[in-house]
């Protein structure tokens, strides 16, 4: 997978790309990450990348010419076998979901442009494919959102996780029909009066799978009924025919 990030703070993305799951994915060449510093694409003595908004108003706006130049440079440096999807991080974008992560994984290459100040000159939208938001709130910049998206997509790349079944049966996944994941337990069997459900201790695979499917549906009804509208009210998640080999997976 090929990922590029356009940012005024390349050190943030570089540090992220050297740690944990994403760092291992890059080290093993399952993910290629290019960080494009927006500042060198600025204008004048001080390499300015922003300017005052036409019509007046508070704050500064990122210039379209600087952002597009950085996107084009990042695309060339990434050298992906397919044209990467160009994405801007903005609160006005479509909500990022697990389906979006799967789409980006399947495409195999994407660029993320991180906003700052009052955002992008609106003409930037004519040069990108997607606008993405990670929630209905506003931050100082798009770097944290970009890191969240990179990790969500990278863990779906085959070989990145030790157990390839982990990203299949979990909250929001296609294999789980977009529902929440069933409850997970590990040792100790009892803790302060709270016990692991007996059905999980008996080791009967069919009963365990049935219990997990019921629990996933019940948990979704209780916590995120909106997901049932998308999946169908009586939708039940598919579960593996055998229990996972390893304990613990992201949910």
C-alpha angles and dihedrals in degrees: 000000000000120000130179128185127197110202146148088225106052092163090068093056093040092055091048091050091055097055143072123333097349091047091054091047090054093044091053090045094241087121127034115203125192120183115202115199108221094203098075088058090060126108135247132006094318096041092239115197098178139054141181116284121257110248093030131266140139125297134016131284127220110247118246094221093054095045095047091047090053092048091051092048091049091050091052093046093047091058093194118179089238131039107273119234110250113225132181121204108227137146087235093060128102114278114269111239139169088265089058090050091051091049092052091047091051093048090052101210136056143158124218120204113201117212128216137180110013093342134253132335099260091240089073086078089070090063101047137070102214142021114207134189126187093205148334097285137085128240132184092257145351099255097097090047091049091052091050091052094046092052093045091053098038093057089058093058109105111257097021094097121052092228111046091198091063097082092043103064105037140099115311095359121140090238088056092050090245093293130128119275122259118255117281127211138182137169137349097063090209128028123176092331095316113117134193108253112267094232090065092051096052093067096220101148097202092050092046092051092048091049092048093050091050093047093049091053093044093047091050092050091051101041109022111018088162088072090060090059090059095042099038124268096262096036114139122199122245113243130196118268089230128038116258116272094229131048118239132031134175116275 
